[in-house]
């Protein structure tokens, strides 16, 4: 249960606006800040996903190119080394 010093922020996605969800939020956190759904300009975390996707894509492209120049065992050992 959150006291009045906290404000819960959520977008207006249908699962957040369901009657049961609204009742739970009202009981657990009286101050709720409604936020427009599908508004990446108002939700900075959405900008991070594009950056992350770009970095992952670069890594995947590197791995695909690297795979062409080495044995399967060597490739798997590199993946394991980077993963852990």
Backbone as ProteinMPNN parsed JSONL, in Angstrom:
{"seq_chain_A": "XXXXXXXXXXXXXXXXXXXXXXXXXXXXXXXXXXXXXXXXXXXXXXXXXXXXXXXXXXXXXXXXXXXXXXXXXXXXXXXXXXXX", "coords_chain_A": {"N_chain_A": [[0.854, -1.174, 0.0], [0.635, 2.141, -0.903], [1.5, 5.332, 0.363], [0.272, 8.765, 0.509], [2.424, 10.139, -0.497], [3.31, 9.064, -2.787], [2.87, 8.68, -6.31], [1.229, 6.809, -8.67], [2.026, 5.995, -11.916], [0.544, 5.302, -14.995], [-0.307, 4.096, -18.266], [-3.168, 4.475, -20.419], [-3.882, 1.935, -21.249], [-6.049, -0.75, -22.154], [-6.048, -2.898, -20.246], [-5.263, -1.59, -17.983], [-7.324, 0.06, -17.423], [-9.471, -1.431, -16.768], [-12.304, -2.335, -14.752], [-11.725, -3.878, -12.423], [-8.98, -3.465, -12.159], [-8.867, -0.688, -11.796], [-10.213, -0.494, -9.341], [-8.475, -1.898, -7.648], [-6.168, -0.285, -7.846], [-7.154, 2.101, -6.757], [-7.584, 1.298, -4.143], [-5.018, 0.561, -3.335], [-3.277, 2.617, -4.064], [-3.939, 5.777, -3.833], [-3.319, 8.059, -5.38], [-3.231, 8.327, -8.698], [-1.713, 8.754, -11.765], [-2.915, 9.304, -14.804], [-1.987, 8.443, -18.097], [-1.487, 9.127, -21.526], [-2.12, 6.461, -23.794], [0.042, 4.756, -26.059], [1.986, 6.799, -26.565], [4.901, 7.526, -27.241], [6.502, 9.771, -27.16], [5.963, 10.907, -24.743], [6.835, 9.075, -23.001], [9.754, 8.224, -21.972], [11.113, 5.722, -21.82], [10.359, 4.334, -24.036], [11.925, 5.374, -26.053], [14.331, 4.24, -25.482], [14.07, 1.588, -26.271], [14.42, 1.586, -29.069], [17.121, 2.254, -29.272], [18.255, 0.055, -27.98], [17.413, -2.039, -29.681], [18.817, -1.37, -32.0], [21.471, -1.744, -31.15], [21.43, -4.484, -30.533], [20.873, -5.513, -33.064], [23.226, -4.823, -34.429], [25.049, -6.452, -33.054], [24.056, -8.979, -33.711], [24.405, -8.966, -36.492], [27.206, -8.838, -36.561], [27.816, -11.305, -35.371], [26.723, -13.083, -37.242], [28.355, -12.595, -39.465], [30.823, -13.295, -38.329], [30.441, -15.994, -37.85], [30.673, -17.118, -40.335], [33.376, -17.315, -40.744], [34.611, -19.109, -39.026], [34.946, -22.211, -37.164], [32.23, -24.315, -36.005], [32.533, -25.115, -33.304], [34.363, -23.221, -32.302], [32.872, -20.905, -32.676], [30.66, -21.393, -30.971], [32.021, -21.461, -28.525], [32.828, -18.791, -28.298], [30.34, -17.505, -28.148], [29.409, -18.575, -25.705], [31.365, -17.537, -23.985], [30.899, -14.755, -24.184], [28.274, -14.642, -23.34], [28.224, -15.436, -20.657]], "CA_chain_A": [[0.0, 0.0, 0.0], [1.426, 3.361, -1.01], [0.889, 6.482, 1.03], [-0.004, 9.901, -0.375], [3.654, 10.699, -1.04], [3.589, 8.371, -4.032], [1.908, 8.746, -7.406], [1.399, 5.691, -9.591], [1.82, 6.419, -13.302], [0.199, 4.224, -15.92], [-0.981, 4.591, -19.466], [-4.583, 4.084, -20.471], [-4.042, 0.657, -21.917], [-7.295, -1.35, -21.665], [-5.909, -3.711, -19.019], [-5.093, -0.677, -16.853], [-8.57, 0.785, -17.182], [-10.526, -2.383, -16.406], [-12.913, -2.013, -13.45], [-10.995, -4.545, -11.339], [-7.688, -2.789, -12.015], [-9.125, 0.63, -11.2], [-10.559, -0.689, -7.926], [-7.245, -2.272, -6.95], [-5.319, 0.907, -7.767], [-7.754, 3.047, -5.814], [-7.374, 0.774, -2.791], [-3.592, 0.459, -3.02], [-2.552, 3.86, -4.331], [-4.979, 6.765, -4.132], [-2.912, 9.027, -6.399], [-2.888, 7.676, -9.96], [-1.53, 9.697, -12.861], [-3.247, 8.679, -16.078], [-1.047, 8.828, -19.138], [-2.023, 8.676, -22.814], [-1.517, 5.244, -24.333], [0.737, 4.891, -27.348], [2.597, 8.132, -26.648], [6.317, 7.36, -26.933], [7.117, 11.069, -26.884], [5.741, 11.201, -23.334], [7.329, 7.946, -22.226], [11.15, 8.111, -22.399], [11.591, 4.347, -21.939], [10.102, 3.891, -25.403], [13.074, 5.768, -26.868], [15.408, 3.308, -25.178], [13.899, 0.348, -27.026], [15.023, 1.757, -30.393], [18.572, 2.19, -29.079], [18.593, -1.339, -27.677], [17.228, -2.837, -30.895], [19.922, -1.043, -32.884], [22.671, -2.413, -30.627], [21.264, -5.931, -30.701], [20.991, -5.796, -34.494], [24.652, -4.766, -34.766], [25.679, -7.655, -32.503], [23.612, -10.125, -34.503], [25.094, -8.888, -37.78], [28.599, -9.215, -36.312], [27.869, -12.749, -35.132], [26.452, -13.774, -38.504], [29.576, -12.493, -40.266], [31.874, -14.058, -37.657], [30.12, -17.415, -38.001], [31.116, -17.56, -41.659], [34.833, -17.425, -40.801], [35.161, -19.984, -37.985], [34.287, -23.499, -36.957], [31.088, -24.29, -35.085], [33.014, -25.192, -31.917], [34.936, -21.919, -31.939], [31.755, -19.965, -32.616], [29.912, -21.68, -29.739], [32.837, -21.051, -27.375], [32.759, -17.322, -28.215], [28.997, -17.171, -27.656], [29.375, -18.896, -24.273], [32.231, -16.576, -23.287], [30.23, -13.45, -24.144], [26.999, -14.772, -22.632], [28.455, -15.534, -19.223]], "C_chain_A": [[0.897, 1.233, 0.0], [0.722, 4.504, -0.302], [0.733, 7.637, 0.034], [1.245, 10.582, -0.911], [4.011, 10.098, -2.394], [2.473, 8.61, -5.038], [2.222, 7.604, -8.354], [1.08, 6.176, -10.993], [1.531, 5.196, -14.158], [-0.416, 4.831, -17.162], [-2.407, 4.053, -19.481], [-4.811, 2.839, -21.312], [-5.291, -0.017, -21.344], [-7.152, -2.185, -20.39], [-5.709, -2.836, -17.792], [-6.394, 0.043, -16.493], [-9.747, -0.148, -16.882], [-11.041, -2.053, -15.006], [-12.13, -2.618, -12.29], [-9.653, -3.864, -11.089], [-7.862, -1.433, -11.357], [-9.429, 0.508, -9.705], [-9.318, -1.032, -7.11], [-6.332, -1.058, -6.785], [-5.862, 1.907, -6.753], [-7.515, 2.607, -4.373], [-5.901, 0.818, -2.384], [-2.835, 1.776, -3.153], [-3.552, 4.932, -4.75], [-4.611, 7.757, -5.237], [-2.428, 8.29, -7.648], [-2.818, 8.743, -11.036], [-1.82, 8.965, -14.159], [-2.365, 9.272, -17.161], [-1.604, 8.35, -20.464], [-1.342, 7.39, -23.279], [-0.906, 5.548, -25.696], [1.294, 6.301, -27.556], [4.082, 8.043, -26.307], [7.024, 8.678, -26.633], [6.956, 11.461, -25.415], [6.291, 10.108, -22.419], [8.767, 7.654, -22.653], [11.661, 6.682, -22.555], [11.379, 3.823, -23.352], [11.256, 4.26, -26.325], [14.24, 4.81, -26.661], [15.288, 2.031, -25.995], [14.534, 0.453, -28.403], [16.545, 1.657, -30.303], [19.003, 0.745, -28.833], [18.472, -2.225, -28.913], [18.378, -2.61, -31.868], [21.192, -1.764, -32.441], [22.593, -3.925, -30.795], [21.442, -6.306, -32.166], [22.452, -5.784, -34.934], [25.376, -6.014, -34.276], [25.314, -8.883, -33.333], [24.325, -10.13, -35.846], [26.557, -9.294, -37.639], [28.717, -10.723, -36.148], [27.631, -13.547, -36.408], [27.696, -13.75, -39.38], [30.698, -13.332, -39.658], [31.675, -15.552, -37.859], [30.651, -17.953, -39.32], [32.616, -17.829, -41.709], [35.421, -18.382, -39.77], [34.369, -21.277, -37.868], [33.119, -23.339, -35.983], [31.543, -24.283, -33.631], [33.573, -23.853, -31.45], [33.827, -20.877, -31.774], [30.964, -20.149, -31.318], [30.712, -21.248, -28.519], [32.824, -19.534, -27.201], [31.405, -16.884, -27.667], [28.923, -17.423, -26.152], [30.201, -17.904, -23.466], [31.538, -15.222, -23.134], [28.95, -13.496, -23.317], [27.208, -14.743, -21.127], [29.438, -14.494, -18.856]], "O_chain_A": [[1.812, 1.344, 0.816], [-0.502, 4.628, -0.362], [1.033, 7.484, -1.15], [1.138, 11.517, -1.705], [4.921, 10.58, -3.068], [1.3, 8.726, -4.68], [3.363, 7.453, -8.791], [-0.003, 6.706, -11.241], [2.21, 4.176, -14.046], [-0.972, 5.929, -17.129], [-2.783, 3.254, -18.623], [-5.823, 2.718, -22.003], [-5.567, 0.132, -20.153], [-8.047, -2.177, -19.545], [-5.957, -3.282, -16.672], [-6.538, 0.568, -15.389], [-10.885, 0.304, -16.758], [-10.291, -1.547, -14.171], [-11.897, -1.948, -11.283], [-9.238, -3.704, -9.941], [-7.098, -1.068, -10.464], [-8.956, 1.313, -8.903], [-9.132, -0.516, -6.008], [-5.786, -0.832, -5.705], [-5.101, 2.49, -5.98], [-7.274, 3.433, -3.493], [-5.579, 1.082, -1.226], [-1.864, 2.016, -2.436], [-3.963, 4.978, -5.909], [-5.488, 8.243, -5.951], [-1.347, 7.701, -7.651], [-3.744, 9.537, -11.202], [-1.049, 8.097, -14.569], [-2.041, 10.46, -17.136], [-2.154, 7.25, -20.525], [-0.124, 7.253, -23.167], [-1.307, 6.488, -26.381], [1.088, 6.911, -28.604], [4.489, 8.435, -25.213], [8.033, 8.695, -25.929], [7.735, 12.264, -24.902], [6.213, 10.22, -21.196], [8.979, 6.905, -23.607], [12.567, 6.45, -23.355], [12.131, 2.966, -23.818], [11.538, 3.536, -27.279], [15.044, 4.599, -27.569], [16.303, 1.448, -26.377], [15.137, -0.515, -28.866], [17.181, 1.044, -31.16], [19.987, 0.273, -29.402], [19.335, -3.067, -29.161], [18.86, -3.555, -32.491], [21.906, -2.332, -33.267], [23.578, -4.567, -31.158], [22.089, -7.305, -32.477], [22.872, -6.633, -35.719], [26.212, -6.573, -34.985], [26.166, -9.723, -33.621], [24.799, -11.173, -36.295], [27.092, -10.006, -38.488], [29.612, -11.347, -36.719], [28.271, -14.575, -36.627], [28.058, -14.767, -39.973], [31.437, -14.002, -40.379], [32.645, -16.292, -38.022], [31.036, -19.119, -39.407], [33.086, -18.504, -42.624], [36.644, -18.456, -39.652], [33.27, -21.408, -38.406], [33.037, -22.361, -35.24], [31.005, -23.536, -32.814], [33.291, -23.407, -30.338], [33.851, -20.073, -30.842], [30.636, -19.171, -30.645], [30.138, -20.719, -27.567], [32.81, -19.044, -26.072], [31.333, -15.996, -26.818], [28.427, -16.578, -25.406], [29.787, -17.478, -22.388], [31.589, -14.616, -22.064], [28.584, -12.514, -22.672], [26.451, -14.096, -20.404], [29.8, -14.373, -17.686]]}, "name": "protein", "num_of_chains": 1, "seq": "XXXXXXXXXXXXXXXXXXXXXXXXXXXXXXXXXXXXXXXXXXXXXXXXXXXXXXXXXXXXXXXXXXXXXXXXXXXXXXXXXXXX"}
